[in-house]
Amino acid sequence: MFVERLPEFPHLPLPARATDGSACFDLAAAEAVVLTRGEVTLVRTGLTMRCPAGTFLEVRPRSGLSSRGVLMANAPGTIDHDYAGEIRVPLTYLLDGSYRVEAGDRIGQIRLVEDRPTRFRFGRVRWAGGRSGGFGSTGR
């Protein structure tokens, strides 16, 4: 998969797995920003990517940030195969005060997902033994 750095960020690292067992590739912030409570900030990665036909990128939050009150506003996010702009991660801060993201901080994760062709059509969807009710339908 091809990744391009924007010219104003010549030293950005490629997305990378933190360990051999990591499911996703970490994305880093391209520049420092301050997150303030209740506002969504689109944090720049300084990268554009073009995923292969038949795939898309899924952007996911980092659990380490959530433990500090930083959440990804649109999680998971989807980057379609035909999107060619900069990848930005929408972050928000939930606690009092503010939270500073430094350039190079890991702010999200991405994974490449297969996009299987699907067609929808009307028809019967319930079957014997099927669950329904949603929102905790397996709990008692």
C-alpha positions in Angstrom: 0.0 0.0 0.0 1.3 3.4 -0.9 1.7 6.2 1.7 2.6 9.7 0.9 3.9 12.4 3.3 2.7 15.9 2.8 5.6 18.2 1.9 5.3 20.2 5.2 6.0 17.0 7.3 9.1 15.4 5.7 10.1 13.4 8.8 6.9 11.6 9.6 7.1 7.8 10.2 5.2 5.2 8.3 2.2 3.7 10.2 3.7 0.8 12.1 2.6 -2.1 14.4 3.8 -1.6 18.0 4.4 -5.4 18.3 4.4 -8.4 16.1 1.0 -9.3 17.6 -0.6 -5.9 17.1 -3.8 -6.1 14.9 -3.5 -2.5 13.7 -0.9 0.1 12.6 -0.4 3.2 14.7 -1.0 6.7 13.3 1.0 9.6 14.7 0.1 13.3 15.0 1.9 15.4 12.5 1.9 18.5 14.7 1.1 19.6 18.3 -2.5 20.5 19.1 -4.5 21.2 22.3 -7.7 19.4 22.8 -10.3 21.2 24.9 -13.3 19.7 26.6 -16.3 19.0 24.4 -14.7 20.2 21.1 -13.8 17.8 18.3 -10.4 18.5 16.8 -9.3 17.0 13.5 -5.7 16.0 14.3 -3.5 15.9 11.2 -1.4 12.9 10.4 0.3 14.5 7.4 -0.2 11.3 5.4 -2.3 10.4 2.4 -2.9 6.7 1.5 -4.4 4.9 -1.3 -5.6 1.4 -0.4 -5.9 -1.3 -3.1 -9.2 -1.8 -5.0 -11.6 -4.0 -3.0 -10.4 -2.7 0.4 -10.9 0.2 2.7 -9.0 1.6 5.8 -10.6 1.5 9.2 -9.4 4.1 11.7 -9.8 3.0 15.3 -9.2 4.7 18.7 -6.2 3.9 20.9 -7.1 2.5 24.3 -4.2 4.3 26.0 -5.8 7.7 25.1 -9.2 6.7 26.3 -7.8 6.0 29.7 -6.7 9.7 29.8 -10.1 11.1 28.7 -9.3 11.4 25.0 -11.8 9.7 22.6 -12.1 9.4 18.9 -15.3 11.1 17.9 -16.2 8.9 14.9 -15.1 5.5 15.9 -14.4 3.5 14.0 -13.9 5.7 11.0 -13.9 4.6 7.4 -11.5 5.7 4.7 -12.9 4.6 1.4 -10.8 3.2 -1.5 -11.4 6.4 -3.6 -10.5 8.9 -0.9 -7.2 10.6 -1.6 -6.9 13.4 1.0 -5.0 13.7 4.2 -6.0 11.3 7.0 -7.1 13.2 10.0 -8.2 11.7 13.3 -11.2 13.4 15.1 -10.3 13.6 18.8 -12.3 15.0 21.7 -11.4 15.5 25.4 -13.9 14.6 28.1 -12.3 15.9 31.3 -11.9 19.4 32.7 -9.2 21.6 31.3 -7.3 20.6 28.2 -5.0 17.8 26.8 -1.9 18.5 24.7 -1.1 16.1 21.8 2.5 16.4 20.7 3.8 15.8 17.2 4.7 12.2 17.0 2.2 11.0 19.6 0.2 8.0 18.6 -3.4 9.2 18.1 -5.2 6.3 16.3 -4.8 3.0 14.6 -5.6 1.8 11.1 -6.2 -1.6 9.5 -6.9 -2.6 6.0 -10.2 -4.3 5.6 -11.6 -6.4 2.6 -14.6 -4.8 1.1 -16.8 -7.6 -0.2 -19.3 -6.7 -2.9 -22.8 -6.8 -1.5 -26.3 -6.3 -2.9 -29.3 -5.7 -0.7 -32.8 -7.0 -1.6 -36.0 -7.3 0.2 -37.0 -10.8 1.6 -37.8 -12.7 4.7 -34.9 -12.4 7.3 -36.3 -14.2 10.4 -35.7 -17.9 10.9 -36.4 -20.4 13.6 -34.1 -20.0 16.5 -32.9 -16.5 15.4 -32.4 -13.9 18.1 -34.1 -10.5 18.0 -34.5 -7.5 20.3 -30.9 -6.2 20.1 -29.2 -4.1 22.8 -28.4 -7.0 25.2 -30.6 -9.6 23.6 -28.2 -12.4 24.8 -28.3 -11.2 28.5 -30.8 -12.2 31.1 
